C-alpha cells in the first residue's frame, strides 16, 4: 500500500476506532492498577490502561514514576507522594497520592514528550541527476490540502540501467486526545518501488511495479529543470474498498510534492516544544515565567550608555 492513500485510509479507520474506544477510556480512567488487573473480564479495557496497570504493580514502579515525575520538574525522587499529589492537581484530578491508570499513562506520555522536544529530525532538501542516476530528498506536502503527517522526510533514488526508482520515508505521527493524552510515534515506511516510464535529460516519470488489488495507485513526475517533484495518487477502481473503508470519501486524484522541509519541520517542532513545556509542573512553569519577566523588564528599563564627553584640543 502506497504512502498517501495509506495515510488517508488510516485516518478514516483510526478515527472510527478512537471513537469506539472513547467510552472505555472514560469508564476505566479512574481505576487503580490493582482494580484493573483484578477485573474478571478485561477485554473491553483499553490496551494503554492494561499496560499502565502492569507498570503500576511492577517492583520498581515507585522509582520509575519518581524518575518520570522528576523529568516534569516535580520532586518525584525526594518526596514521591507529594509529587504525585502535585501532578494530580495539575491534571485537575483529586490529589489522592495514588496514581490511576489514566494518570500513569499520562505521566509516561508527558515524560516522553520531554525527550521528543530534543529530537533532531532531518529536513535537508537536495536533488541531482546524472545520465544514469538521480536522487532527491526532502519533505512531502500535499498540494491544496493538509498533510496528515507534516513531520516527514523522504529519500528517492532512481536508476536508469536497472529501470526503477525507490522511495524510503520516515515520519513522526502525533496523536492528540483529550482523554488518552498526546502520543508520538516514529514510523518508517517499507521501501516502495516504481518502474521508470520516461528518462529524459531533465525529467523522470515512473509508475508502480505492481498495482494488484489496490484501489489507488501512485506515479512519480520528477522535473529537475523546474525543481518540481510530484507524487500523484489516482483512482484505480471506482467504488473500491480497502481494509473495510470505502474510498469514495477520498479525492479521485491527490498530488503531493517533495520540497524543503526546514520551515515546515521547524514550525511543527515549535508546537512540540510548547507542548513539552506545557506538560511540566505548574510550579516550575511559574518560576520560569517569573524569571523571564524579570529579564525582559531589565532589558526594557536599562538606561542607554552616557555618551563620552569631548575633550577640547590643547593649544
Wavefront OBJ file of the C-alpha trace (Angstrom):
o trace
v 0.000 0.000 0.000
v 1.453 3.341 -1.035
v 2.167 6.269 1.241
v -0.518 8.883 0.506
v -3.584 6.611 0.067
v -2.424 4.560 3.047
v -2.408 7.667 5.262
v -5.840 8.770 4.105
v -7.309 5.309 4.710
v -5.569 5.076 8.076
v -7.022 8.419 9.131
v -10.584 7.264 8.421
v -10.075 3.874 10.033
v -8.270 5.272 13.098
v -10.906 7.947 13.711
v -13.624 5.317 13.868
v -11.568 3.107 16.184
v -10.794 6.005 18.531
v -14.453 6.976 18.722
v -15.300 3.395 19.709
v -12.694 3.482 22.493
v -13.833 6.791 23.993
v -16.424 5.194 26.265
v -13.954 2.631 27.578
v -11.319 5.315 28.179
v -13.797 7.316 30.236
v -15.161 4.277 32.068
v -11.833 2.958 33.369
v -9.765 6.142 33.667
v -10.106 6.377 37.485
v -9.279 2.721 38.164
v -6.079 1.912 40.009
v -3.680 -0.698 38.577
v -4.852 -3.246 41.165
v -8.516 -2.653 40.255
v -7.830 -3.102 36.527
v -5.870 -6.323 36.979
v -8.465 -7.788 39.348
v -11.273 -7.493 36.786
v -12.725 -10.857 35.774
v -13.218 -9.607 32.219
v -10.729 -7.031 30.962
v -11.439 -7.494 27.257
v -13.037 -4.043 26.997
v -10.269 -2.255 28.891
v -8.125 -0.060 26.576
v -4.676 -1.520 25.940
v -2.984 1.626 27.273
v -4.682 1.045 30.635
v -3.633 -2.612 30.767
v -0.050 -1.540 30.082
v -0.273 1.214 32.715
v -1.672 -1.238 35.267
v 1.183 -3.680 34.674
v 3.721 -0.877 35.095
v 1.910 0.256 38.226
v 2.317 -3.055 40.083
v 5.893 -3.748 38.982
v 8.530 -3.917 41.783
v 10.263 -0.720 40.639
v 7.082 1.256 39.926
v 7.654 3.992 42.506
v 11.238 4.567 41.358
v 10.191 4.581 37.688
v 7.319 7.007 38.265
v 9.546 9.127 40.518
v 12.064 9.479 37.684
v 9.297 10.427 35.236
v 7.957 12.994 37.717
v 11.477 14.402 38.039
v 11.608 14.874 34.257
v 8.482 17.023 34.614
v 10.126 19.065 37.407
v 8.235 17.508 40.313
v 10.252 16.250 43.309
v 9.479 12.641 42.388
v 12.511 11.005 43.997
v 12.747 13.309 47.029
v 9.059 13.133 48.064
v 7.141 10.720 45.840
v 3.662 11.080 47.347
v 3.814 14.872 47.444
v 4.988 14.895 43.816
v 2.125 12.580 42.801
v -0.398 14.853 44.506
v 1.061 17.929 42.785
v 0.865 16.095 39.438
v -2.756 15.110 40.109
v -3.600 18.724 40.992
v -2.086 19.905 37.706
v -4.271 17.401 35.854
v -7.341 18.753 37.655
v -7.861 15.400 39.402
v -8.373 14.519 43.052
v -4.989 14.653 44.813
v -5.178 11.221 46.438
v -1.480 10.363 46.219
v -2.326 7.106 44.415
v -1.936 7.065 40.629
v -4.782 5.796 38.448
v -4.105 4.015 35.154
v -5.007 7.136 33.170
v -2.592 9.209 35.265
v 0.172 6.605 34.805
v -0.362 6.677 31.038
v -0.462 10.472 31.021
v 2.717 10.660 33.112
v 4.564 8.407 30.673
v 3.432 10.443 27.659
v 4.435 13.741 29.269
v 7.850 12.395 30.252
v 8.415 11.010 26.724
v 7.438 14.402 25.311
v 10.432 15.980 27.071
v 12.770 13.655 25.149
v 10.981 14.273 21.864
v 11.367 18.057 22.134
v 15.138 17.494 21.815
v 14.942 15.154 18.794
v 16.803 16.255 15.667
v 14.671 15.381 12.632
v 16.178 15.577 9.115
v 14.960 18.492 6.993
v 17.507 18.534 4.150
v 16.352 19.277 0.608
v 18.662 18.175 -2.206
v 18.383 16.838 -5.729
v 20.719 15.884 -8.560
v 20.622 13.837 -11.736
v 23.276 12.233 -13.922
v 22.920 10.232 -17.119
v 22.014 7.049 -15.251
v 21.257 8.026 -11.646
v 19.027 10.527 -9.800
v 18.475 11.350 -6.159
v 16.014 13.560 -4.272
v 15.439 14.078 -0.569
v 13.082 16.428 1.233
v 9.701 16.715 2.926
v 6.444 15.654 1.318
v 3.490 18.057 1.355
v 0.008 17.702 -0.120
v -0.880 20.412 -2.618
v -4.186 22.175 -1.786
v -4.608 20.049 1.311
v -3.361 19.389 4.811
v -0.583 16.870 5.273
v -1.658 14.207 7.752
v 1.907 13.737 8.979
v 3.747 17.023 8.252
v 6.910 15.917 10.084
v 8.347 13.561 7.468
v 11.496 13.039 5.420
v 11.667 11.210 2.112
v 14.597 9.799 0.124
v 14.024 8.943 -3.529
v 16.591 7.270 -5.804
v 16.268 6.301 -9.476
v 18.488 4.012 -11.550
v 18.301 4.189 -15.364
v 20.066 0.900 -16.209
v 18.095 -1.069 -13.639
v 14.938 0.828 -14.741
v 13.466 1.514 -11.291
v 13.046 4.136 -8.572
v 12.735 3.538 -4.839
v 11.295 5.641 -2.032
v 12.153 5.421 1.667
v 10.459 7.584 4.269
v 10.426 8.283 7.992
v 7.760 10.340 9.726
v 6.573 11.417 13.134
v 2.991 10.525 13.939
v 1.241 12.678 16.546
v -1.990 11.579 18.207
v -3.569 14.174 20.478
v -6.566 13.044 22.509
v -8.072 14.907 25.454
v -8.533 11.666 27.404
v -5.658 9.448 26.311
v -3.092 12.246 26.107
v -0.585 13.249 23.411
v 1.283 10.341 21.844
v 4.172 10.467 19.363
v 5.415 7.606 17.192
v 8.405 7.498 14.878
v 7.300 5.500 11.835
v 9.345 4.129 8.972
v 7.721 3.093 5.700
v 8.723 -0.058 3.900
v 10.587 0.743 0.662
v 8.344 1.483 -2.332
v 9.458 0.543 -5.854
v 8.492 2.125 -9.187
v 9.245 1.231 -12.789
v 10.817 4.013 -14.838
v 8.487 5.042 -17.694
v 10.442 8.053 -19.010
v 14.078 9.093 -18.589
v 14.897 12.368 -20.344
v 17.555 14.997 -19.785
v 15.593 16.798 -17.047
v 12.532 14.615 -16.497
v 11.860 11.190 -14.999
v 8.429 9.595 -14.705
v 7.713 6.287 -13.018
v 4.757 4.038 -12.211
v 4.220 1.391 -9.502
v 5.760 -2.017 -10.116
v 2.520 -3.670 -9.008
v -0.967 -2.243 -8.613
v -2.539 -5.570 -7.662
v -5.748 -5.236 -5.643
v -5.110 -1.624 -4.585
v -7.913 0.897 -5.044
v -5.473 3.729 -5.657
v -2.149 3.856 -7.479
v 0.656 6.382 -7.485
v 3.049 7.739 -10.082
v 6.153 9.906 -9.955
v 6.756 13.010 -12.055
v 10.211 14.455 -11.418
v 11.380 17.616 -13.178
v 14.995 18.523 -12.377
v 14.864 21.690 -14.502
v 11.944 23.325 -12.647
v 12.862 21.501 -9.406
v 9.266 20.264 -9.108
v 8.976 16.708 -7.830
v 5.458 15.277 -7.704
v 3.901 12.145 -6.219
v 0.460 11.693 -7.795
v -2.242 9.364 -6.458
v -5.263 8.430 -8.571
v -8.194 6.008 -8.576
v -7.663 2.521 -9.955
v -11.255 1.417 -9.493
v -14.475 3.230 -8.547
v -16.478 2.062 -5.523
v -13.428 0.288 -4.166
v -12.766 -0.557 -0.501
v -9.550 -1.164 1.423
v -9.465 -2.587 4.955
v -13.251 -2.210 5.008
v -13.133 1.554 4.384
v -14.867 2.988 1.315
v -12.602 5.319 -0.637
v -15.497 7.279 -2.134
v -14.846 9.836 0.628
v -11.352 10.495 -0.746
v -10.498 12.706 -3.764
v -10.090 10.897 -7.088
v -6.644 12.421 -7.539
v -4.240 13.772 -4.919
v -0.903 15.417 -5.629
v 1.976 15.579 -3.178
v 5.243 17.414 -3.723
v 8.742 16.925 -2.311
v 10.018 20.266 -1.016
v 12.411 21.733 1.530
v 11.191 20.735 4.986
v 13.142 23.298 7.017
v 10.288 25.737 7.698
v 7.644 23.016 7.955
v 9.534 20.864 10.448
v 10.751 23.848 12.482
v 7.162 25.083 12.726
v 5.921 21.654 13.851
v 8.688 21.238 16.422
v 7.878 24.652 17.897
v 4.475 23.114 18.674
v 6.197 20.045 20.156
v 8.432 22.237 22.338
v 5.421 24.231 23.537
v 3.549 21.015 24.352
v 6.614 19.763 26.251
v 6.774 22.983 28.306
v 3.014 22.929 28.957
v 3.395 19.372 30.353
v 5.821 20.487 33.079
v 4.903 21.077 36.737
v 2.852 24.255 37.148
v 5.058 25.495 39.992
v 8.174 25.162 37.823
v 6.465 26.953 34.908
v 5.505 29.848 37.175
v 9.130 30.190 38.289
v 10.389 30.139 34.700
v 7.838 32.762 33.640
v 8.747 34.926 36.632
v 12.466 34.822 35.775
v 11.655 35.504 32.119
v 9.500 38.502 33.079
v 12.264 39.942 35.277
v 14.802 39.525 32.460
v 12.551 41.314 29.989
v 11.864 44.107 32.494
v 15.596 44.698 32.977
v 16.087 44.921 29.222
v 13.286 47.480 28.899
v 14.416 49.676 31.813
v 18.119 49.511 31.038
v 19.429 53.071 30.605
v 21.289 53.881 27.388
v 25.042 54.408 27.844
v 26.098 58.002 28.593
v 27.956 59.462 25.617
v 31.610 60.244 26.312
v 32.380 63.930 26.874
v 34.539 65.524 24.232
v 37.884 66.820 25.443
v 38.948 70.146 23.926
v 42.143 70.023 21.975
v 45.193 71.591 23.598
v 46.926 74.726 22.347
l 1 2 3 4 5 6 7 8 9 10 11 12 13 14 15 16 17 18 19 20 21 22 23 24 25 26 27 28 29 30 31 32 33 34 35 36 37 38 39 40 41 42 43 44 45 46 47 48 49 50 51 52 53 54 55 56 57 58 59 60 61 62 63 64 65 66 67 68 69 70 71 72 73 74 75 76 77 78 79 80 81 82 83 84 85 86 87 88 89 90 91 92 93 94 95 96 97 98 99 100 101 102 103 104 105 106 107 108 109 110 111 112 113 114 115 116 117 118 119 120 121 122 123 124 125 126 127 128 129 130 131 132 133 134 135 136 137 138 139 140 141 142 143 144 145 146 147 148 149 150 151 152 153 154 155 156 157 158 159 160 161 162 163 164 165 166 167 168 169 170 171 172 173 174 175 176 177 178 179 180 181 182 183 184 185 186 187 188 189 190 191 192 193 194 195 196 197 198 199 200 201 202 203 204 205 206 207 208 209 210 211 212 213 214 215 216 217 218 219 220 221 222 223 224 225 226 227 228 229 230 231 232 233 234 235 236 237 238 239 240 241 242 243 244 245 246 247 248 249 250 251 252 253 254 255 256 257 258 259 260 261 262 263 264 265 266 267 268 269 270 271 272 273 274 275 276 277 278 279 280 281 282 283 284 285 286 287 288 289 290 291 292 293 294 295 296 297 298 299 300 301 302 303 304 305 306 307 308 309 310 311 312 313 314 315
